[in-house]
Amino acid sequence: MIEIANVGGTLELGDYVVVLKKTPPFAGSLKAAWRKGRVQVGHEDEEIMVVGVEGHHRQKRGVYDLLYRALKACGLEARL
């Protein structure tokens, strides 16, 4: 499961925090990570990975481009 949260930027360019949940249960992984104080870009443990996506062009690129950038930031292509 992957959760993406808008954390700032401008009207044109958005900044996001991405939480990739590696193990079940998947429901509410972002909320649980916030409660445990683990949502810091660069955090990784056996359950989650937290990365950032900065400067995503909101008007020229859609949600699938954001998802691609999020997965790429998580290093998914290295797992292939």
N, C-alpha and C positions, 0 to 999 in steps of 0.2 A: 504494500500500500504506500502511496505517496501523497503527501499533503503539501500544498503550496499556499503560503500566506503573503499577501501584499504588505510590505513594511515601509513603503515610501517611494521616493522618486519624484518625478514631475508628472504633469498631465500627459506628456508624450512618452517619457521613459520611466519604466517601473522597476523597483527593486523588490526582491522576493526572498523569503526564507523557505527552504525546502526540507521537509522531514521525510526520509525514506525509512519505513518500518521494515525490518528484516525478518522478524519472527512474529508468530501469532501471539495473542489476539490482536487483530489489526484495527478494530473499531476504536476511534478516539485517540489514536497514537499522538497526535499533535497536542491535544489537551492534556494528556497524561505527561508528556514531556515538559510542557510548560509548568505543570504543578510540581514536577521534580526538579525544576530549575536546570534542565538539560538543553534548552533551546538556545544554543550559542553556535554561531556559524563556525564550522570546523570540528564540532563535537562528533565523535563516533564511539560507539560501544557495541556490545553483542546484540543489542536490540534495535538501535536506530543510528542513522547517519544524518547530520545536519549540515547543509551547504547553503550557499547564497547564489542567487542569480541577479546580477546588476545590469542596468541599462537595457532592459527588454523593451523594444519599441512597441508600445501598446496599440498604436494606430496602423502600423504597417505589418505587424506580425500578430498571428492569432494564438489561441490557447494551445494548439498542438505544437506550435513552435516553442512556446514557453515550456511545455511538458518535455519536449526534446532537449532543450537547454538544461532543464532540471535534472533529467536522467544523465545527461552528459557530465554535468557538474558532480553527480554522484559516482562517476567513474564507471558507468554501466558498460561502455564500449570496451573497457579493459577486461571485462568478465566474459566476453565472447570467445 
